[in-house]
Amino acid sequence: MSRTLILFSASFLAGLLLARGLRGSLADDTLVFYWMIGAVLPAVLASLLQKSSSAGIRQKGSTKISIRRLVNKSFALFAGCSLVLILAMAGTLLNIEPFKTFLDDFLPVYPILAVCIPVYVVLFERLTGITNDDHSCAGARILGQDRTPWSNHRRWALSWLVKAFFIPLMYGWLHSALTQLLNLGMPSQDNWTVWLFSIGLSIDLLIATAGYIFASKLFQSEVISVDGTWTGWLVCLLCYPPLLQHLRTLTTQVDNYTWTDWLDPSQVLYWVWASAIVASWMVYWLSTVAFGLKFSNLSYRGLISSGPYRWCKHPAYLAKNVYWWIHTVPFFGILGTGELVRNIAGLSLLSLVYFLRAKTEERHLSKFTEYRAYARAMDGKFPWKYLRRNPDRELQPFPH
């Protein structure tokens, strides 16, 4: 985890300094685009080099390239990228701003993929030695070379559906966060919290975007399984646009006051509260860092048990909910018991959605032996283990 944090943070901060230095000579959109590429490259290259050193780069010619297989894989990959384009267009028609941002940057690149994808396929086979995979099988099925049931290609289809939805969303949010950070004034006593939040959010979105784009065995971040249940997809997508706007209608507070309206910097409690809020940010961001290039919703890409996940199964969700409750202070700014009940009910509904996300994720991941062992170990670290009938039962070890 520390390696991932250093790689992403160092390249990100270097890009920030360079982008601010070049402002005026290049347009902000251009600066942000190259900043994104430069910030993620070190982590991607490091993952590729680690893969090469651990498996050994195969000798030239050791993996024979089959033209048919090359065509099948390339066609499947291009079909997946086309699905990303289609969902980005759909999101644009729904006036979802992040999708618009992604589409503007993706359209000029899309034709070039016809050349880049076959090169990637050859590189993938040379470095991994893997010839037949989900893409080769799906490509053969799409091109009519294989008559197996479409259900056999369910993981391939679902994994691309996940990427097609989240790549435009994360990319658009990242672009917006970087643009905002680029336009912030110099750090000062008045805006240090805005700087801290913007930097943390940008690194978080950078890792998330990279996780969806570089989902491949070449980078040790391949998709092992995708949640195939409608309940798992529903509670996840409720937290993202366009469904998010409906959830917000039910959960928005009746007042616009936050904790800074309730407390004053001259009070000790103000700094205690501020520390709790910053701590919730840090836990959430470090949870994303723990994933690295394996970050993804609705997918299992290997057990994560480092960083905050060493102490809790769902630290990101827990940190988010703690932040919302202490940031909005639902008991402040109300005009009566009815408004208090409405505020608490709204936050409770939001927390319930994330509780259901945690439960559907556990249901999906519990198919894997290593996760079940990890879950038992995590259960043994919480106070409620003493409420169980046999709290001293031996826990199975889990890989780190």
TILO-763281 format. One record per residue (C-alpha): x, y, z; residue in one letter. Coordinates in nm, 4 decimals. Layout:
<sites>
<x:X&y:Y&z:Z&code:A>
...
</sites>
This chain:
<sites>
<x:0.0000&y:0.0000&z:0.0000&code:M>
<x:0.2789&y:0.2443&z:0.0875&code:S>
<x:0.4352&y:0.1804&z:-0.2541&code:R>
<x:0.1079&y:0.2656&z:-0.4290&code:T>
<x:0.0645&y:0.5797&z:-0.2195&code:L>
<x:0.4167&y:0.6998&z:-0.2973&code:I>
<x:0.3890&y:0.6302&z:-0.6705&code:L>
<x:0.0536&y:0.8009&z:-0.7184&code:F>
<x:0.1147&y:1.0881&z:-0.4745&code:S>
<x:0.4639&y:1.1760&z:-0.5967&code:A>
<x:0.3686&y:1.1799&z:-0.9653&code:S>
<x:0.0422&y:1.3598&z:-0.8872&code:F>
<x:0.2096&y:1.6382&z:-0.6861&code:L>
<x:0.4846&y:1.6746&z:-0.9466&code:A>
<x:0.2139&y:1.7099&z:-1.2108&code:G>
<x:0.0367&y:1.9701&z:-0.9969&code:L>
<x:0.3495&y:2.1835&z:-0.9683&code:L>
<x:0.4231&y:2.1496&z:-1.3403&code:L>
<x:0.0637&y:2.2269&z:-1.4405&code:A>
<x:0.0502&y:2.5389&z:-1.2227&code:R>
<x:0.3839&y:2.6482&z:-1.3649&code:G>
<x:0.2629&y:2.6049&z:-1.7242&code:L>
<x:-0.0667&y:2.7858&z:-1.6743&code:R>
<x:-0.1023&y:3.0575&z:-1.9296&code:G>
<x:0.1025&y:2.8792&z:-2.1955&code:S>
<x:-0.1481&y:2.5919&z:-2.2352&code:L>
<x:-0.5235&y:2.5658&z:-2.1962&code:A>
<x:-0.6456&y:2.4246&z:-1.8641&code:D>
<x:-0.8157&y:2.1262&z:-2.0328&code:D>
<x:-0.4907&y:2.0352&z:-2.2081&code:T>
<x:-0.2917&y:2.0665&z:-1.8862&code:L>
<x:-0.5392&y:1.8499&z:-1.6958&code:V>
<x:-0.5388&y:1.5807&z:-1.9667&code:F>
<x:-0.1595&y:1.5442&z:-1.9665&code:Y>
<x:-0.1527&y:1.5720&z:-1.5886&code:W>
<x:-0.3837&y:1.2699&z:-1.5629&code:M>
<x:-0.1679&y:1.0645&z:-1.7978&code:I>
<x:0.1580&y:1.1611&z:-1.6269&code:G>
<x:0.0218&y:1.0987&z:-1.2785&code:A>
<x:-0.0895&y:0.7428&z:-1.3473&code:V>
<x:0.1995&y:0.6238&z:-1.5668&code:L>
<x:0.4535&y:0.5511&z:-1.2877&code:P>
<x:0.2121&y:0.3191&z:-1.1044&code:A>
<x:0.1129&y:0.1414&z:-1.4263&code:V>
<x:0.4734&y:0.0950&z:-1.5374&code:L>
<x:0.5745&y:-0.0244&z:-1.1920&code:A>
<x:0.2963&y:-0.2842&z:-1.2004&code:S>
<x:0.4053&y:-0.3937&z:-1.5477&code:L>
<x:0.7702&y:-0.4235&z:-1.4433&code:L>
<x:0.6760&y:-0.6190&z:-1.1327&code:Q>
<x:0.4745&y:-0.8572&z:-1.3475&code:K>
<x:0.7650&y:-0.8972&z:-1.5883&code:S>
<x:1.0204&y:-0.9608&z:-1.3131&code:S>
<x:0.8011&y:-1.2051&z:-1.1205&code:S>
<x:0.6931&y:-1.4087&z:-1.4233&code:A>
<x:0.9943&y:-1.3365&z:-1.6375&code:G>
<x:0.9696&y:-1.1738&z:-1.9791&code:I>
<x:0.9296&y:-1.4567&z:-2.2272&code:R>
<x:1.1870&y:-1.5041&z:-2.4962&code:Q>
<x:1.1029&y:-1.3680&z:-2.8366&code:K>
<x:0.8988&y:-1.6172&z:-3.0299&code:G>
<x:0.8177&y:-1.8315&z:-2.7245&code:S>
<x:0.4497&y:-1.7392&z:-2.7616&code:T>
<x:0.3334&y:-1.7923&z:-3.1154&code:K>
<x:0.0910&y:-1.5267&z:-3.2310&code:I>
<x:-0.2196&y:-1.6679&z:-3.3974&code:S>
<x:-0.3841&y:-1.4308&z:-3.6452&code:I>
<x:-0.7283&y:-1.5720&z:-3.5695&code:R>
<x:-0.6749&y:-1.5323&z:-3.1965&code:R>
<x:-0.5378&y:-1.1820&z:-3.2477&code:L>
<x:-0.8487&y:-1.0876&z:-3.4458&code:V>
<x:-1.0837&y:-1.2449&z:-3.1901&code:N>
<x:-0.9230&y:-1.0689&z:-2.8921&code:K>
<x:-0.8956&y:-0.7375&z:-3.0735&code:S>
<x:-1.2582&y:-0.7540&z:-3.1813&code:F>
<x:-1.3757&y:-0.8326&z:-2.8257&code:A>
<x:-1.1677&y:-0.5497&z:-2.6795&code:L>
<x:-1.2878&y:-0.3037&z:-2.9432&code:F>
<x:-1.6469&y:-0.4127&z:-2.8761&code:A>
<x:-1.5908&y:-0.3419&z:-2.5057&code:G>
<x:-1.4477&y:0.0016&z:-2.5806&code:C>
<x:-1.7454&y:0.0680&z:-2.8083&code:S>
<x:-1.9754&y:-0.0134&z:-2.5149&code:L>
<x:-1.7887&y:0.2506&z:-2.3121&code:V>
<x:-1.8537&y:0.4980&z:-2.5938&code:L>
<x:-2.2237&y:0.4077&z:-2.6123&code:I>
<x:-2.2787&y:0.4518&z:-2.2377&code:L>
<x:-2.0864&y:0.7810&z:-2.2452&code:A>
<x:-2.3207&y:0.9016&z:-2.5190&code:M>
<x:-2.6231&y:0.7851&z:-2.3185&code:A>
<x:-2.4968&y:0.9687&z:-2.0109&code:G>
<x:-2.4438&y:1.2812&z:-2.2203&code:T>
<x:-2.8032&y:1.2639&z:-2.3447&code:L>
<x:-2.9117&y:1.2465&z:-1.9789&code:L>
<x:-2.7092&y:1.5658&z:-1.9130&code:N>
<x:-2.4693&y:1.3930&z:-1.6717&code:I>
<x:-2.1719&y:1.6288&z:-1.6788&code:E>
<x:-1.8907&y:1.3749&z:-1.6134&code:P>
<x:-2.0049&y:1.1702&z:-1.9151&code:F>
<x:-1.9919&y:1.4805&z:-2.1348&code:K>
<x:-1.6363&y:1.5532&z:-2.0241&code:T>
<x:-1.5262&y:1.1968&z:-2.0938&code:F>
<x:-1.6937&y:1.1869&z:-2.4339&code:L>
<x:-1.5172&y:1.5043&z:-2.5474&code:D>
<x:-1.1779&y:1.3501&z:-2.4688&code:D>
<x:-1.2581&y:0.9936&z:-2.5778&code:F>
<x:-1.4016&y:1.0619&z:-2.9247&code:L>
<x:-1.0668&y:1.1732&z:-3.0783&code:P>
<x:-0.8930&y:0.8679&z:-2.9255&code:V>
<x:-1.1564&y:0.6111&z:-3.0236&code:Y>
<x:-1.0423&y:0.5532&z:-3.3881&code:P>
<x:-0.6806&y:0.5119&z:-3.2736&code:I>
<x:-0.7861&y:0.2119&z:-3.0627&code:L>
<x:-0.8134&y:0.0070&z:-3.3828&code:A>
<x:-0.4315&y:0.0224&z:-3.3997&code:V>
<x:-0.3511&y:0.0249&z:-3.0264&code:C>
<x:-0.5622&y:-0.2772&z:-2.9317&code:I>
<x:-0.3806&y:-0.5359&z:-3.1519&code:P>
<x:-0.0472&y:-0.4025&z:-3.0211&code:V>
<x:-0.1746&y:-0.4486&z:-2.6651&code:Y>
<x:-0.2886&y:-0.8059&z:-2.7443&code:V>
<x:0.0554&y:-0.8999&z:-2.8760&code:V>
<x:0.2278&y:-0.7377&z:-2.5763&code:L>
<x:-0.0129&y:-0.9130&z:-2.3390&code:F>
<x:0.0578&y:-1.2580&z:-2.4838&code:E>
<x:0.4337&y:-1.2018&z:-2.4924&code:R>
<x:0.4519&y:-1.0892&z:-2.1288&code:L>
<x:0.1976&y:-1.3249&z:-1.9750&code:T>
<x:0.2103&y:-1.6281&z:-2.2026&code:G>
<x:-0.1697&y:-1.6403&z:-2.1833&code:I>
<x:-0.3295&y:-1.7165&z:-2.5180&code:T>
<x:-0.6908&y:-1.8150&z:-2.4513&code:N>
<x:-0.8874&y:-1.5934&z:-2.2153&code:D>
<x:-1.2269&y:-1.4249&z:-2.1818&code:D>
<x:-1.1548&y:-1.1918&z:-2.4723&code:H>
<x:-1.0499&y:-1.4640&z:-2.7144&code:S>
<x:-1.3575&y:-1.6715&z:-2.6262&code:C>
<x:-1.5958&y:-1.3744&z:-2.6455&code:A>
<x:-1.4440&y:-1.2597&z:-2.9755&code:G>
<x:-1.4864&y:-1.6065&z:-3.1248&code:A>
<x:-1.8484&y:-1.6138&z:-3.0089&code:R>
<x:-1.9276&y:-1.2679&z:-3.1483&code:I>
<x:-1.7673&y:-1.3516&z:-3.4837&code:L>
<x:-1.9612&y:-1.6777&z:-3.5080&code:G>
<x:-1.6621&y:-1.9103&z:-3.4722&code:Q>
<x:-1.8000&y:-2.0530&z:-3.1478&code:D>
<x:-2.1558&y:-2.1665&z:-3.0769&code:R>
<x:-2.1328&y:-2.1997&z:-2.6984&code:T>
<x:-2.4154&y:-2.0393&z:-2.4940&code:P>
<x:-2.3841&y:-1.6649&z:-2.4296&code:W>
<x:-2.4051&y:-1.7441&z:-2.0570&code:S>
<x:-2.0492&y:-1.8786&z:-2.0841&code:N>
<x:-1.9326&y:-1.5241&z:-2.1561&code:H>
<x:-2.1229&y:-1.3629&z:-1.8701&code:R>
<x:-1.8136&y:-1.2500&z:-1.6766&code:R>
<x:-1.6696&y:-1.0819&z:-1.9874&code:W>
<x:-1.9955&y:-0.8997&z:-2.0586&code:A>
<x:-2.0550&y:-0.7917&z:-1.6978&code:L>
<x:-1.6964&y:-0.6735&z:-1.6486&code:S>
<x:-1.7237&y:-0.4518&z:-1.9562&code:W>
<x:-2.0608&y:-0.3231&z:-1.8420&code:L>
<x:-1.9005&y:-0.2189&z:-1.5112&code:V>
<x:-1.6162&y:-0.0457&z:-1.6941&code:K>
<x:-1.8499&y:0.1169&z:-1.9470&code:A>
<x:-2.0445&y:0.2848&z:-1.6680&code:F>
<x:-1.7653&y:0.3770&z:-1.4274&code:F>
<x:-1.4806&y:0.4806&z:-1.6607&code:I>
<x:-1.6656&y:0.7864&z:-1.8016&code:P>
<x:-1.7994&y:0.8754&z:-1.4568&code:L>
<x:-1.4666&y:0.8552&z:-1.2721&code:M>
<x:-1.2763&y:1.0204&z:-1.5549&code:Y>
<x:-1.5218&y:1.3117&z:-1.5681&code:G>
<x:-1.5121&y:1.3605&z:-1.1913&code:W>
<x:-1.1329&y:1.3421&z:-1.1937&code:L>
<x:-1.1124&y:1.6014&z:-1.4698&code:H>
<x:-1.3400&y:1.8311&z:-1.2686&code:S>
<x:-1.1430&y:1.7802&z:-0.9448&code:A>
<x:-0.8095&y:1.8515&z:-1.1144&code:L>
<x:-0.9463&y:2.1626&z:-1.2850&code:T>
<x:-1.0737&y:2.2923&z:-0.9515&code:Q>
<x:-0.7400&y:2.2184&z:-0.7868&code:L>
<x:-0.5551&y:2.3941&z:-1.0686&code:L>
<x:-0.7632&y:2.7075&z:-1.0127&code:N>
<x:-0.7281&y:2.7233&z:-0.6346&code:L>
<x:-0.5353&y:3.0126&z:-0.4902&code:G>
<x:-0.2119&y:2.9559&z:-0.3029&code:M>
<x:-0.2497&y:2.7485&z:0.0173&code:P>
<x:-0.3242&y:2.9634&z:0.3214&code:S>
<x:-0.4754&y:2.9441&z:0.6669&code:Q>
<x:-0.8154&y:3.0227&z:0.5193&code:D>
<x:-0.8213&y:2.7562&z:0.2478&code:N>
<x:-0.5982&y:2.4740&z:0.3759&code:W>
<x:-0.8989&y:2.2458&z:0.4288&code:T>
<x:-1.0091&y:2.3032&z:0.0677&code:V>
<x:-0.6580&y:2.2214&z:-0.0524&code:W>
<x:-0.6379&y:1.9076&z:0.1611&code:L>
<x:-0.9792&y:1.7858&z:0.0488&code:F>
<x:-0.9098&y:1.8637&z:-0.3193&code:S>
<x:-0.5737&y:1.6850&z:-0.3206&code:I>
<x:-0.7121&y:1.3806&z:-0.1399&code:G>
<x:-1.0189&y:1.3624&z:-0.3641&code:L>
<x:-0.8083&y:1.3987&z:-0.6785&code:S>
<x:-0.5712&y:1.1169&z:-0.5807&code:I>
<x:-0.8715&y:0.9036&z:-0.4845&code:D>
<x:-1.0352&y:0.9585&z:-0.8257&code:L>
<x:-0.7039&y:0.9112&z:-1.0059&code:L>
<x:-0.6623&y:0.5641&z:-0.8541&code:I>
<x:-1.0281&y:0.4778&z:-0.9180&code:A>
<x:-1.0086&y:0.5826&z:-1.2846&code:T>
<x:-0.6840&y:0.3919&z:-1.3359&code:A>
<x:-0.8325&y:0.0865&z:-1.1667&code:G>
<x:-1.1159&y:0.0629&z:-1.4182&code:Y>
<x:-0.9032&y:0.1404&z:-1.7250&code:I>
<x:-0.6115&y:-0.0905&z:-1.6425&code:F>
<x:-0.8123&y:-0.3966&z:-1.5391&code:A>
<x:-0.5897&y:-0.6665&z:-1.6856&code:S>
<x:-0.3745&y:-0.9603&z:-1.5849&code:K>
<x:-0.0901&y:-0.7704&z:-1.7482&code:L>
<x:-0.1062&y:-0.5270&z:-1.4544&code:F>
<x:-0.2019&y:-0.7929&z:-1.1962&code:Q>
<x:-0.5478&y:-0.6388&z:-1.1690&code:S>
<x:-0.7655&y:-0.8735&z:-1.3724&code:E>
<x:-1.1355&y:-0.9191&z:-1.2992&code:V>
<x:-1.1880&y:-1.2541&z:-1.1266&code:I>
<x:-1.5627&y:-1.2266&z:-1.0691&code:S>
<x:-1.8466&y:-0.9770&z:-1.1176&code:V>
<x:-2.1589&y:-0.9548&z:-0.9050&code:D>
<x:-2.4396&y:-1.0914&z:-1.1186&code:G>
<x:-2.7322&y:-1.0097&z:-0.8882&code:T>
<x:-2.9791&y:-0.7288&z:-0.9550&code:W>
<x:-2.9791&y:-0.6296&z:-0.5864&code:T>
<x:-2.6018&y:-0.5854&z:-0.5857&code:G>
<x:-2.6156&y:-0.3644&z:-0.8957&code:W>
<x:-2.9153&y:-0.1650&z:-0.7721&code:L>
<x:-2.7753&y:-0.0627&z:-0.4332&code:V>
<x:-2.4430&y:0.0224&z:-0.5959&code:C>
<x:-2.5884&y:0.2314&z:-0.8789&code:L>
<x:-2.8144&y:0.4156&z:-0.6327&code:L>
<x:-2.4975&y:0.5922&z:-0.5165&code:C>
<x:-2.4142&y:0.7257&z:-0.8643&code:Y>
<x:-2.5946&y:0.9398&z:-1.1228&code:P>
<x:-2.8536&y:0.9284&z:-1.2655&code:P>
<x:-3.0137&y:0.7289&z:-0.9785&code:L>
<x:-2.8241&y:0.9343&z:-0.7204&code:L>
<x:-3.0445&y:1.2382&z:-0.7785&code:Q>
<x:-3.3486&y:1.0359&z:-0.6690&code:H>
<x:-3.1670&y:0.9165&z:-0.3573&code:L>
<x:-3.0664&y:1.2754&z:-0.2776&code:R>
<x:-3.4290&y:1.3836&z:-0.2987&code:T>
<x:-3.5045&y:1.1490&z:-0.0088&code:L>
<x:-3.1902&y:1.2100&z:0.1949&code:T>
<x:-3.1226&y:1.5854&z:0.1603&code:T>
<x:-3.1355&y:1.7751&z:0.4896&code:Q>
<x:-3.4114&y:2.0312&z:0.5499&code:V>
<x:-3.1509&y:2.2999&z:0.6265&code:D>
<x:-2.8241&y:2.4089&z:0.4656&code:N>
<x:-2.6262&y:2.4399&z:0.7876&code:Y>
<x:-2.3083&y:2.2396&z:0.8426&code:T>
<x:-2.0746&y:2.1927&z:1.1367&code:W>
<x:-1.8863&y:2.5197&z:1.0665&code:T>
<x:-2.2109&y:2.7098&z:1.1279&code:D>
<x:-2.2531&y:2.5308&z:1.4587&code:W>
<x:-1.8978&y:2.5652&z:1.5952&code:L>
<x:-1.6459&y:2.8489&z:1.6026&code:D>
<x:-1.2625&y:2.8203&z:1.5751&code:P>
<x:-1.2342&y:2.9754&z:1.9205&code:S>
<x:-1.3960&y:2.6633&z:2.0688&code:Q>
<x:-1.1966&y:2.3508&z:2.1544&code:V>
<x:-1.4784&y:2.1350&z:2.0227&code:L>
<x:-1.4338&y:2.2976&z:1.6814&code:Y>
<x:-1.0855&y:2.1489&z:1.6477&code:W>
<x:-1.1948&y:1.8129&z:1.7850&code:V>
<x:-1.4741&y:1.8061&z:1.5263&code:W>
<x:-1.2375&y:1.9213&z:1.2490&code:A>
<x:-0.9927&y:1.6444&z:1.3398&code:S>
<x:-1.2710&y:1.3850&z:1.3186&code:A>
<x:-1.3725&y:1.5115&z:0.9754&code:I>
<x:-1.0158&y:1.5097&z:0.8434&code:V>
<x:-0.9687&y:1.1601&z:0.9900&code:A>
<x:-1.2780&y:1.0384&z:0.8030&code:S>
<x:-1.1348&y:1.1814&z:0.4784&code:W>
<x:-0.8019&y:1.0122&z:0.5364&code:M>
<x:-0.9556&y:0.6719&z:0.6097&code:V>
<x:-1.1675&y:0.6937&z:0.2950&code:Y>
<x:-0.8769&y:0.7962&z:0.0713&code:W>
<x:-0.6374&y:0.5403&z:0.2186&code:L>
<x:-0.9002&y:0.2739&z:0.1555&code:S>
<x:-0.8849&y:0.3576&z:-0.2147&code:T>
<x:-0.5050&y:0.3616&z:-0.2053&code:V>
<x:-0.5108&y:0.0105&z:-0.0561&code:A>
<x:-0.6807&y:-0.1130&z:-0.3749&code:F>
<x:-0.4387&y:0.0506&z:-0.6168&code:G>
<x:-0.5005&y:-0.0707&z:-0.9726&code:L>
<x:-0.7421&y:-0.3332&z:-0.8362&code:K>
<x:-1.0009&y:-0.0697&z:-0.7512&code:F>
<x:-1.3479&y:-0.1475&z:-0.8850&code:S>
<x:-1.7124&y:-0.1617&z:-0.7880&code:N>
<x:-1.9146&y:-0.4822&z:-0.8266&code:L>
<x:-1.6026&y:-0.6857&z:-0.9014&code:S>
<x:-1.3603&y:-0.9132&z:-0.7187&code:Y>
<x:-1.0013&y:-0.8668&z:-0.8331&code:R>
<x:-0.8136&y:-1.0216&z:-0.5440&code:G>
<x:-0.8285&y:-0.9927&z:-0.1667&code:L>
<x:-0.7456&y:-0.6506&z:-0.0175&code:I>
<x:-0.6371&y:-0.6779&z:0.3454&code:S>
<x:-0.3859&y:-0.3926&z:0.3814&code:S>
<x:-0.4268&y:-0.0360&z:0.5043&code:G>
<x:-0.7654&y:0.0352&z:0.6643&code:P>
<x:-0.8872&y:-0.3060&z:0.5425&code:Y>
<x:-0.6560&y:-0.4611&z:0.7971&code:R>
<x:-0.8945&y:-0.3471&z:1.0696&code:W>
<x:-1.2369&y:-0.3316&z:0.9064&code:C>
<x:-1.4185&y:-0.4997&z:0.6160&code:K>
<x:-1.5714&y:-0.1765&z:0.4869&code:H>
<x:-1.3602&y:0.1197&z:0.6070&code:P>
<x:-1.4477&y:0.3393&z:0.3065&code:A>
<x:-1.8219&y:0.3060&z:0.3624&code:Y>
<x:-1.7822&y:0.3570&z:0.7367&code:L>
<x:-1.5688&y:0.6696&z:0.6863&code:A>
<x:-1.8149&y:0.8142&z:0.4335&code:K>
<x:-2.1062&y:0.7731&z:0.6691&code:N>
<x:-1.9199&y:0.9143&z:0.9688&code:V>
<x:-1.8298&y:1.2168&z:0.7576&code:Y>
<x:-2.1889&y:1.2781&z:0.6421&code:W>
<x:-2.3293&y:1.2590&z:0.9945&code:W>
<x:-2.0722&y:1.4868&z:1.1601&code:I>
<x:-2.0538&y:1.7286&z:0.8660&code:H>
<x:-2.4268&y:1.7915&z:0.8412&code:T>
<x:-2.4950&y:1.7877&z:1.2226&code:V>
<x:-2.8658&y:1.7036&z:1.1731&code:P>
<x:-2.9625&y:1.8405&z:1.5155&code:F>
<x:-2.8443&y:2.1972&z:1.4309&code:F>
<x:-3.0460&y:2.4579&z:1.2383&code:G>
<x:-3.3803&y:2.2845&z:1.2777&code:I>
<x:-3.7101&y:2.4516&z:1.3716&code:L>
<x:-3.8702&y:2.1637&z:1.5528&code:G>
<x:-3.8929&y:1.7934&z:1.6219&code:T>
<x:-4.0395&y:1.7254&z:1.2768&code:G>
<x:-3.7328&y:1.8678&z:1.1010&code:E>
<x:-3.5004&y:1.6786&z:1.3346&code:L>
<x:-3.6787&y:1.3532&z:1.2508&code:V>
<x:-3.6605&y:1.4369&z:0.8776&code:R>
<x:-3.2871&y:1.5066&z:0.8945&code:N>
<x:-3.2088&y:1.1897&z:1.0888&code:I>
<x:-3.4364&y:0.9806&z:0.8653&code:A>
<x:-3.2589&y:1.1117&z:0.5550&code:G>
<x:-2.9127&y:1.0298&z:0.6856&code:L>
<x:-3.0354&y:0.6936&z:0.8138&code:S>
<x:-3.1657&y:0.6053&z:0.4682&code:L>
<x:-2.8295&y:0.6985&z:0.3161&code:L>
<x:-2.6478&y:0.4850&z:0.5724&code:S>
<x:-2.8908&y:0.1989&z:0.5030&code:L>
<x:-2.8016&y:0.2060&z:0.1333&code:V>
<x:-2.4327&y:0.1707&z:0.2191&code:Y>
<x:-2.5113&y:-0.1028&z:0.4702&code:F>
<x:-2.6884&y:-0.2911&z:0.1909&code:L>
<x:-2.3921&y:-0.2291&z:-0.0407&code:R>
<x:-2.1648&y:-0.3841&z:0.2193&code:A>
<x:-2.3927&y:-0.6860&z:0.2592&code:K>
<x:-2.4351&y:-0.7492&z:-0.1149&code:T>
<x:-2.0584&y:-0.7193&z:-0.1623&code:E>
<x:-1.9979&y:-0.9692&z:0.1180&code:E>
<x:-2.2480&y:-1.2055&z:-0.0395&code:R>
<x:-2.0604&y:-1.1852&z:-0.3692&code:H>
<x:-1.7094&y:-1.2112&z:-0.2227&code:L>
<x:-1.8019&y:-1.4961&z:0.0114&code:S>
<x:-1.7753&y:-1.7301&z:-0.2870&code:K>
<x:-1.3988&y:-1.7105&z:-0.2367&code:F>
<x:-1.2221&y:-1.9058&z:0.0364&code:T>
<x:-0.9657&y:-1.6337&z:0.1069&code:E>
<x:-1.2366&y:-1.3722&z:0.1599&code:Y>
<x:-1.4321&y:-1.5958&z:0.3973&code:R>
<x:-1.1161&y:-1.6433&z:0.6045&code:A>
<x:-1.0535&y:-1.2673&z:0.5968&code:Y>
<x:-1.4126&y:-1.1940&z:0.7032&code:A>
<x:-1.3813&y:-1.4311&z:1.0003&code:R>
<x:-1.0601&y:-1.2603&z:1.1034&code:A>
<x:-1.2222&y:-0.9168&z:1.0811&code:M>
<x:-1.5219&y:-1.0321&z:1.2849&code:D>
<x:-1.2808&y:-1.1405&z:1.5550&code:G>
<x:-1.1399&y:-0.7862&z:1.5851&code:K>
<x:-1.4640&y:-0.6160&z:1.6844&code:F>
<x:-1.6203&y:-0.5789&z:2.0300&code:P>
<x:-1.9317&y:-0.7709&z:1.9300&code:W>
<x:-1.7270&y:-1.0907&z:1.9037&code:K>
<x:-1.7811&y:-1.1209&z:2.2804&code:Y>
<x:-2.1547&y:-1.1467&z:2.2207&code:L>
<x:-2.1095&y:-1.4646&z:2.0212&code:R>
<x:-2.1557&y:-1.8059&z:2.1749&code:R>
<x:-1.8016&y:-1.9105&z:2.1006&code:N>
<x:-1.5901&y:-1.5956&z:2.0816&code:P>
<x:-1.2644&y:-1.7829&z:2.1302&code:D>
<x:-1.2988&y:-1.9998&z:1.8223&code:R>
<x:-0.9790&y:-2.0270&z:1.6201&code:E>
<x:-0.9673&y:-1.7988&z:1.3186&code:L>
<x:-0.8293&y:-1.9158&z:0.9870&code:Q>
<x:-0.5309&y:-1.7155&z:0.8584&code:P>
<x:-0.5748&y:-1.5046&z:0.5483&code:F>
<x:-0.3188&y:-1.3838&z:0.2900&code:P>
<x:-0.1926&y:-1.0267&z:0.3174&code:H>
</sites>
